[in-house]
Amino acid sequence: MSLKTRLTTLLGIEHPIIQGGMAWTATAELAGAVSNAGGLGIIGAGHMPTDLLREQIRNTKAITDKPFGVNLMLLTPHIDELVQMVLDEYVPMVTTGAGNPGKYMTALKDVGVKVVPIVPSVALAKRMESIGADALIGEGMEAGGHIGDLTTMVLTPQLVDAVDVPVVAAGGIADGRGIAAAFALGAEGVQVGTRFMCAEECTIHPAVKEEILKAKDRDTVVTGRSTGHPVRVIKNKLARQIMELDRDNKPEEIEALGTGKLALAMRQGDVDMGSVMAGQASAMVDTIEPAAAIIAAMVAEAESVMKSMPGHVGS
């Protein structure tokens, strides 16, 4: 049984596991640990100042000599600077969200950077493939943070049927069973976010990790629908306030209330009025472990499950 796929070959990694590029969460410490363990670590750039992202990239290179990536949020005001810095520092791979990376595709690919957009729909996936995406991450609404309308279970096989590049399944995957399910649907890798929030190397505030550890199956909610940019979070005081504003259709007030709240949670540990972005898989996370242990357990379980499948999916 092997989990080797076109994705592992494309990215030069041992296991087909990409760590989610979560803003204020996915720092050099986590990215380096995931890459050292054979997955692909990702730095979440978010709205980072350019100099801070440069420091994060260099810190990651000091931790690991293996491939890693940066998640670029294309709506970031200084995105041109961030892309240029990624080119200057040479990052092997980027994932992109919240926009179209077409403007930067030629420059990135000319220096060998693999470009893997995150997509919530078949239409966007086809567009990204047409402009040169090396692979695609199909993210279902089970994921934490900004989400689309489709579930991972439904989105993944449609993407596999629609494009020729490797498809990575994301959203709701926190163990080896999720990897096996993704492979059964035709994916060639998975992206995992929430599970890695409880990696020892993840530098978010311990109070946020505790919220994930105690979360039950219905403890995440989708907020901000009226803004057109819905966000999945663990239910708390802030989430309830935003949901009330949603019901009253007050998107401007939601935007104002939500400003700075992700950092308030992840960095300062305010789990009442901070935005605790985490996926539905929070309910499946019950331990804090090193990233290497998380990956080893996921791979071993995936291999065991897939061996028991008729026809040995993924073999």
TORKOL-4160 file (C-alpha; in steps of 0.2 Angstrom, whole numbers, padded with zeros to 4 digits, m for minus):
315
<pt num="1" X="0000" Y="0000" Z="0000"/>
<pt num="2" X="0007" Y="0017" Z="m0005"/>
<pt num="3" X="0001" Y="0034" Z="m0003"/>
<pt num="4" X="0012" Y="0041" Z="m0017"/>
<pt num="5" X="0003" Y="0051" Z="m0030"/>
<pt num="6" X="0006" Y="0064" Z="m0043"/>
<pt num="7" X="0005" Y="0077" Z="m0029"/>
<pt num="8" X="0019" Y="0069" Z="m0019"/>
<pt num="9" X="0030" Y="0069" Z="m0034"/>
<pt num="10" X="0025" Y="0087" Z="m0039"/>
<pt num="11" X="0029" Y="0094" Z="m0022"/>
<pt num="12" X="0043" Y="0083" Z="m0018"/>
<pt num="13" X="0035" Y="0077" Z="m0002"/>
<pt num="14" X="0034" Y="0060" Z="0007"/>
<pt num="15" X="0016" Y="0060" Z="0012"/>
<pt num="16" X="0001" Y="0068" Z="0002"/>
<pt num="17" X="m0003" Y="0079" Z="0017"/>
<pt num="18" X="m0003" Y="0098" Z="0015"/>
<pt num="19" X="m0005" Y="0109" Z="0031"/>
<pt num="20" X="m0018" Y="0122" Z="0030"/>
<pt num="21" X="m0011" Y="0140" Z="0028"/>
<pt num="22" X="m0021" Y="0148" Z="0042"/>
<pt num="23" X="m0018" Y="0166" Z="0046"/>
<pt num="24" X="m0011" Y="0170" Z="0063"/>
<pt num="25" X="m0010" Y="0151" Z="0066"/>
<pt num="26" X="0002" Y="0143" Z="0053"/>
<pt num="27" X="0019" Y="0150" Z="0057"/>
<pt num="28" X="0037" Y="0145" Z="0053"/>
<pt num="29" X="0037" Y="0133" Z="0069"/>
<pt num="30" X="0022" Y="0123" Z="0062"/>
<pt num="31" X="0026" Y="0124" Z="0044"/>
<pt num="32" X="0044" Y="0118" Z="0047"/>
<pt num="33" X="0038" Y="0104" Z="0058"/>
<pt num="34" X="0025" Y="0097" Z="0046"/>
<pt num="35" X="0038" Y="0098" Z="0032"/>
<pt num="36" X="0051" Y="0089" Z="0042"/>
<pt num="37" X="0038" Y="0075" Z="0045"/>
<pt num="38" X="0036" Y="0072" Z="0027"/>
<pt num="39" X="0020" Y="0083" Z="0024"/>
<pt num="40" X="0020" Y="0100" Z="0016"/>
<pt num="41" X="0020" Y="0114" Z="0029"/>
<pt num="42" X="0012" Y="0131" Z="0024"/>
<pt num="43" X="0015" Y="0148" Z="0031"/>
<pt num="44" X="m0001" Y="0158" Z="0032"/>
<pt num="45" X="0003" Y="0175" Z="0026"/>
<pt num="46" X="m0014" Y="0183" Z="0028"/>
<pt num="47" X="m0011" Y="0202" Z="0030"/>
<pt num="48" X="0007" Y="0200" Z="0036"/>
<pt num="49" X="0018" Y="0215" Z="0033"/>
<pt num="50" X="0031" Y="0210" Z="0020"/>
<pt num="51" X="0046" Y="0210" Z="0032"/>
<pt num="52" X="0037" Y="0199" Z="0044"/>
<pt num="53" X="0033" Y="0186" Z="0030"/>
<pt num="54" X="0051" Y="0187" Z="0024"/>
<pt num="55" X="0057" Y="0183" Z="0042"/>
<pt num="56" X="0044" Y="0168" Z="0043"/>
<pt num="57" X="0051" Y="0161" Z="0027"/>
<pt num="58" X="0069" Y="0162" Z="0033"/>
<pt num="59" X="0064" Y="0155" Z="0049"/>
<pt num="60" X="0056" Y="0140" Z="0041"/>
<pt num="61" X="0071" Y="0137" Z="0030"/>
<pt num="62" X="0081" Y="0137" Z="0046"/>
<pt num="63" X="0070" Y="0123" Z="0053"/>
<pt num="64" X="0068" Y="0112" Z="0038"/>
<pt num="65" X="0078" Y="0109" Z="0021"/>
<pt num="66" X="0062" Y="0101" Z="0014"/>
<pt num="67" X="0049" Y="0109" Z="0003"/>
<pt num="68" X="0036" Y="0121" Z="0011"/>
<pt num="69" X="0024" Y="0134" Z="0005"/>
<pt num="70" X="0016" Y="0150" Z="0008"/>
<pt num="71" X="m0003" Y="0154" Z="0008"/>
<pt num="72" X="m0006" Y="0170" Z="m0001"/>
<pt num="73" X="m0023" Y="0179" Z="0002"/>
<pt num="74" X="m0025" Y="0189" Z="m0015"/>
<pt num="75" X="m0036" Y="0202" Z="m0007"/>
<pt num="76" X="m0022" Y="0208" Z="0004"/>
<pt num="77" X="m0019" Y="0226" Z="0000"/>
<pt num="78" X="0000" Y="0224" Z="m0002"/>
<pt num="79" X="m0001" Y="0207" Z="m0011"/>
<pt num="80" X="0010" Y="0213" Z="m0025"/>
<pt num="81" X="0024" Y="0216" Z="m0012"/>
<pt num="82" X="0021" Y="0199" Z="m0004"/>
<pt num="83" X="0022" Y="0190" Z="m0021"/>
<pt num="84" X="0038" Y="0199" Z="m0026"/>
<pt num="85" X="0046" Y="0194" Z="m0009"/>
<pt num="86" X="0041" Y="0176" Z="m0012"/>
<pt num="87" X="0050" Y="0176" Z="m0028"/>
<pt num="88" X="0065" Y="0185" Z="m0021"/>
<pt num="89" X="0066" Y="0172" Z="m0006"/>
<pt num="90" X="0061" Y="0157" Z="m0017"/>
<pt num="91" X="0047" Y="0148" Z="m0009"/>
<pt num="92" X="0044" Y="0131" Z="m0018"/>
<pt num="93" X="0025" Y="0132" Z="m0018"/>
<pt num="94" X="0011" Y="0144" Z="m0015"/>
<pt num="95" X="m0007" Y="0141" Z="m0011"/>
<pt num="96" X="m0019" Y="0155" Z="m0015"/>
<pt num="97" X="m0036" Y="0161" Z="m0010"/>
<pt num="98" X="m0048" Y="0175" Z="m0010"/>
<pt num="99" X="m0045" Y="0180" Z="m0028"/>
<pt num="100" X="m0037" Y="0175" Z="m0045"/>
<pt num="101" X="m0018" Y="0172" Z="m0046"/>
<pt num="102" X="m0018" Y="0174" Z="m0064"/>
<pt num="103" X="m0008" Y="0191" Z="m0063"/>
<pt num="104" X="0006" Y="0182" Z="m0055"/>
<pt num="105" X="0006" Y="0165" Z="m0063"/>
<pt num="106" X="0019" Y="0168" Z="m0076"/>
<pt num="107" X="0032" Y="0176" Z="m0064"/>
<pt num="108" X="0029" Y="0162" Z="m0051"/>
<pt num="109" X="0031" Y="0148" Z="m0063"/>
<pt num="110" X="0046" Y="0155" Z="m0072"/>
<pt num="111" X="0056" Y="0153" Z="m0056"/>
<pt num="112" X="0049" Y="0135" Z="m0053"/>
<pt num="113" X="0036" Y="0140" Z="m0039"/>
<pt num="114" X="0021" Y="0127" Z="m0039"/>
<pt num="115" X="0005" Y="0137" Z="m0039"/>
<pt num="116" X="m0010" Y="0128" Z="m0030"/>
<pt num="117" X="m0026" Y="0138" Z="m0029"/>
<pt num="118" X="m0039" Y="0134" Z="m0016"/>
<pt num="119" X="m0056" Y="0133" Z="m0025"/>
<pt num="120" X="m0074" Y="0131" Z="m0018"/>
<pt num="121" X="m0082" Y="0126" Z="m0035"/>
<pt num="122" X="m0080" Y="0117" Z="m0052"/>
<pt num="123" X="m0081" Y="0133" Z="m0062"/>
<pt num="124" X="m0067" Y="0141" Z="m0053"/>
<pt num="125" X="m0057" Y="0125" Z="m0053"/>
<pt num="126" X="m0058" Y="0125" Z="m0072"/>
<pt num="127" X="m0053" Y="0143" Z="m0073"/>
<pt num="128" X="m0038" Y="0140" Z="m0062"/>
<pt num="129" X="m0032" Y="0125" Z="m0072"/>
<pt num="130" X="m0034" Y="0135" Z="m0088"/>
<pt num="131" X="m0022" Y="0148" Z="m0082"/>
<pt num="132" X="m0009" Y="0136" Z="m0077"/>
<pt num="133" X="m0012" Y="0129" Z="m0059"/>
<pt num="134" X="m0001" Y="0114" Z="m0055"/>
<pt num="135" X="m0014" Y="0107" Z="m0043"/>
<pt num="136" X="m0030" Y="0112" Z="m0035"/>
<pt num="137" X="m0036" Y="0112" Z="m0017"/>
<pt num="138" X="m0055" Y="0109" Z="m0016"/>
<pt num="139" X="m0061" Y="0116" Z="0001"/>
<pt num="140" X="m0078" Y="0110" Z="0007"/>
<pt num="141" X="m0089" Y="0120" Z="0019"/>
<pt num="142" X="m0084" Y="0109" Z="0034"/>
<pt num="143" X="m0067" Y="0119" Z="0035"/>
<pt num="144" X="m0064" Y="0132" Z="0047"/>
<pt num="145" X="m0062" Y="0151" Z="0042"/>
<pt num="146" X="m0069" Y="0157" Z="0025"/>
<pt num="147" X="m0080" Y="0144" Z="0016"/>
<pt num="148" X="m0090" Y="0140" Z="0001"/>
<pt num="149" X="m0107" Y="0132" Z="m0001"/>
<pt num="150" X="m0102" Y="0114" Z="m0006"/>
<pt num="151" X="m0097" Y="0100" Z="0006"/>
<pt num="152" X="m0080" Y="0091" Z="0004"/>
<pt num="153" X="m0089" Y="0074" Z="0000"/>
<pt num="154" X="m0098" Y="0082" Z="m0015"/>
<pt num="155" X="m0085" Y="0095" Z="m0021"/>
<pt num="156" X="m0070" Y="0083" Z="m0022"/>
<pt num="157" X="m0077" Y="0070" Z="m0035"/>
<pt num="158" X="m0084" Y="0084" Z="m0046"/>
<pt num="159" X="m0067" Y="0092" Z="m0046"/>
<pt num="160" X="m0058" Y="0076" Z="m0050"/>
<pt num="161" X="m0070" Y="0073" Z="m0065"/>
<pt num="162" X="m0068" Y="0091" Z="m0071"/>
<pt num="163" X="m0049" Y="0094" Z="m0071"/>
<pt num="164" X="m0034" Y="0085" Z="m0076"/>
<pt num="165" X="m0022" Y="0091" Z="m0063"/>
<pt num="166" X="m0021" Y="0083" Z="m0045"/>
<pt num="167" X="m0035" Y="0087" Z="m0034"/>
<pt num="168" X="m0032" Y="0090" Z="m0015"/>
<pt num="169" X="m0047" Y="0087" Z="m0003"/>
<pt num="170" X="m0049" Y="0099" Z="0011"/>
<pt num="171" X="m0062" Y="0102" Z="0025"/>
<pt num="172" X="m0067" Y="0090" Z="0038"/>
<pt num="173" X="m0051" Y="0079" Z="0037"/>
<pt num="174" X="m0043" Y="0076" Z="0053"/>
<pt num="175" X="m0038" Y="0057" Z="0053"/>
<pt num="176" X="m0033" Y="0043" Z="0042"/>
<pt num="177" X="m0051" Y="0038" Z="0038"/>
<pt num="178" X="m0053" Y="0056" Z="0030"/>
<pt num="179" X="m0038" Y="0053" Z="0019"/>
<pt num="180" X="m0044" Y="0036" Z="0014"/>
<pt num="181" X="m0061" Y="0044" Z="0010"/>
<pt num="182" X="m0053" Y="0058" Z="0000"/>
<pt num="183" X="m0043" Y="0045" Z="m0010"/>
<pt num="184" X="m0059" Y="0035" Z="m0013"/>
<pt num="185" X="m0067" Y="0051" Z="m0021"/>
<pt num="186" X="m0052" Y="0052" Z="m0033"/>
<pt num="187" X="m0041" Y="0065" Z="m0023"/>
<pt num="188" X="m0022" Y="0063" Z="m0023"/>
<pt num="189" X="m0019" Y="0072" Z="m0007"/>
<pt num="190" X="m0028" Y="0081" Z="0008"/>
<pt num="191" X="m0026" Y="0098" Z="0016"/>
<pt num="192" X="m0028" Y="0097" Z="0035"/>
<pt num="193" X="m0030" Y="0113" Z="0045"/>
<pt num="194" X="m0039" Y="0111" Z="0062"/>
<pt num="195" X="m0030" Y="0095" Z="0067"/>
<pt num="196" X="m0013" Y="0104" Z="0066"/>
<pt num="197" X="m0020" Y="0118" Z="0077"/>
<pt num="198" X="m0017" Y="0106" Z="0091"/>
<pt num="199" X="0000" Y="0102" Z="0086"/>
<pt num="200" X="0013" Y="0105" Z="0099"/>
<pt num="201" X="0023" Y="0116" Z="0087"/>
<pt num="202" X="0007" Y="0127" Z="0083"/>
<pt num="203" X="0010" Y="0144" Z="0092"/>
<pt num="204" X="m0008" Y="0149" Z="0094"/>
<pt num="205" X="m0014" Y="0153" Z="0112"/>
<pt num="206" X="m0016" Y="0138" Z="0123"/>
<pt num="207" X="m0034" Y="0144" Z="0126"/>
<pt num="208" X="m0039" Y="0141" Z="0108"/>
<pt num="209" X="m0032" Y="0124" Z="0108"/>
<pt num="210" X="m0043" Y="0120" Z="0124"/>
<pt num="211" X="m0058" Y="0126" Z="0114"/>
<pt num="212" X="m0054" Y="0114" Z="0100"/>
<pt num="213" X="m0051" Y="0100" Z="0112"/>
<pt num="214" X="m0068" Y="0102" Z="0121"/>
<pt num="215" X="m0078" Y="0105" Z="0105"/>
<pt num="216" X="m0092" Y="0094" Z="0101"/>
<pt num="217" X="m0100" Y="0089" Z="0085"/>
<pt num="218" X="m0111" Y="0105" Z="0083"/>
<pt num="219" X="m0100" Y="0118" Z="0092"/>
<pt num="220" X="m0095" Y="0126" Z="0076"/>
<pt num="221" X="m0106" Y="0139" Z="0067"/>
<pt num="222" X="m0106" Y="0149" Z="0051"/>
<pt num="223" X="m0106" Y="0167" Z="0053"/>
<pt num="224" X="m0106" Y="0183" Z="0042"/>
<pt num="225" X="m0117" Y="0175" Z="0028"/>
<pt num="226" X="m0125" Y="0193" Z="0025"/>
<pt num="227" X="m0108" Y="0199" Z="0020"/>
<pt num="228" X="m0105" Y="0187" Z="0006"/>
<pt num="229" X="m0090" Y="0180" Z="0015"/>
<pt num="230" X="m0096" Y="0167" Z="0027"/>
<pt num="231" X="m0084" Y="0161" Z="0040"/>
<pt num="232" X="m0085" Y="0145" Z="0051"/>
<pt num="233" X="m0080" Y="0147" Z="0069"/>
<pt num="234" X="m0082" Y="0139" Z="0086"/>
<pt num="235" X="m0097" Y="0146" Z="0094"/>
<pt num="236" X="m0094" Y="0160" Z="0107"/>
<pt num="237" X="m0100" Y="0177" Z="0112"/>
<pt num="238" X="m0093" Y="0185" Z="0096"/>
<pt num="239" X="m0101" Y="0172" Z="0085"/>
<pt num="240" X="m0118" Y="0175" Z="0093"/>
<pt num="241" X="m0117" Y="0194" Z="0091"/>
<pt num="242" X="m0112" Y="0192" Z="0072"/>
<pt num="243" X="m0127" Y="0179" Z="0070"/>
<pt num="244" X="m0139" Y="0192" Z="0077"/>
<pt num="245" X="m0132" Y="0205" Z="0065"/>
<pt num="246" X="m0134" Y="0192" Z="0051"/>
<pt num="247" X="m0152" Y="0190" Z="0055"/>
<pt num="248" X="m0154" Y="0209" Z="0054"/>
<pt num="249" X="m0145" Y="0209" Z="0038"/>
<pt num="250" X="m0131" Y="0222" Z="0044"/>
<pt num="251" X="m0116" Y="0217" Z="0034"/>
<pt num="252" X="m0107" Y="0233" Z="0038"/>
<pt num="253" X="m0109" Y="0231" Z="0056"/>
<pt num="254" X="m0102" Y="0213" Z="0055"/>
<pt num="255" X="m0087" Y="0219" Z="0046"/>
<pt num="256" X="m0083" Y="0232" Z="0059"/>
<pt num="257" X="m0086" Y="0220" Z="0073"/>
<pt num="258" X="m0075" Y="0207" Z="0066"/>
<pt num="259" X="m0060" Y="0218" Z="0062"/>
<pt num="260" X="m0045" Y="0211" Z="0072"/>
<pt num="261" X="m0054" Y="0197" Z="0080"/>
<pt num="262" X="m0044" Y="0183" Z="0073"/>
<pt num="263" X="m0028" Y="0189" Z="0081"/>
<pt num="264" X="m0037" Y="0193" Z="0097"/>
<pt num="265" X="m0041" Y="0174" Z="0098"/>
<pt num="266" X="m0026" Y="0166" Z="0091"/>
<pt num="267" X="m0013" Y="0178" Z="0099"/>
<pt num="268" X="m0021" Y="0185" Z="0114"/>
<pt num="269" X="m0032" Y="0170" Z="0119"/>
<pt num="270" X="m0048" Y="0179" Z="0120"/>
<pt num="271" X="m0060" Y="0165" Z="0116"/>
<pt num="272" X="m0076" Y="0174" Z="0120"/>
<pt num="273" X="m0074" Y="0190" Z="0109"/>
<pt num="274" X="m0061" Y="0183" Z="0097"/>
<pt num="275" X="m0064" Y="0174" Z="0081"/>
<pt num="276" X="m0060" Y="0156" Z="0084"/>
<pt num="277" X="m0059" Y="0150" Z="0066"/>
<pt num="278" X="m0059" Y="0131" Z="0066"/>
<pt num="279" X="m0068" Y="0117" Z="0056"/>
<pt num="280" X="m0081" Y="0104" Z="0060"/>
<pt num="281" X="m0067" Y="0092" Z="0063"/>
<pt num="282" X="m0063" Y="0101" Z="0080"/>
<pt num="283" X="m0075" Y="0088" Z="0087"/>
<pt num="284" X="m0063" Y="0074" Z="0081"/>
<pt num="285" X="m0047" Y="0082" Z="0089"/>
<pt num="286" X="m0044" Y="0076" Z="0107"/>
<pt num="287" X="m0025" Y="0077" Z="0109"/>
<pt num="288" X="m0010" Y="0089" Z="0108"/>
<pt num="289" X="0004" Y="0080" Z="0099"/>
<pt num="290" X="0019" Y="0084" Z="0089"/>
<pt num="291" X="0016" Y="0087" Z="0071"/>
<pt num="292" X="0026" Y="0071" Z="0066"/>
<pt num="293" X="0015" Y="0060" Z="0078"/>
<pt num="294" X="m0001" Y="0068" Z="0070"/>
<pt num="295" X="0006" Y="0064" Z="0052"/>
<pt num="296" X="0012" Y="0046" Z="0057"/>
<pt num="297" X="m0005" Y="0042" Z="0064"/>
<pt num="298" X="m0015" Y="0048" Z="0050"/>
<pt num="299" X="m0004" Y="0039" Z="0037"/>
<pt num="300" X="m0004" Y="0023" Z="0046"/>
<pt num="301" X="m0023" Y="0023" Z="0048"/>
<pt num="302" X="m0026" Y="0028" Z="0030"/>
<pt num="303" X="m0015" Y="0014" Z="0024"/>
<pt num="304" X="m0024" Y="0002" Z="0036"/>
<pt num="305" X="m0041" Y="0008" Z="0030"/>
<pt num="306" X="m0037" Y="0008" Z="0012"/>
<pt num="307" X="m0030" Y="m0010" Z="0013"/>
<pt num="308" X="m0047" Y="m0016" Z="0018"/>
<pt num="309" X="m0056" Y="m0008" Z="0004"/>
<pt num="310" X="m0061" Y="m0018" Z="m0011"/>
<pt num="311" X="m0048" Y="m0016" Z="m0025"/>
<pt num="312" X="m0036" Y="m0007" Z="m0013"/>
<pt num="313" X="m0040" Y="0011" Z="m0016"/>
<pt num="314" X="m0024" Y="0021" Z="m0019"/>
<pt num="315" X="m0013" Y="0005" Z="m0023"/>
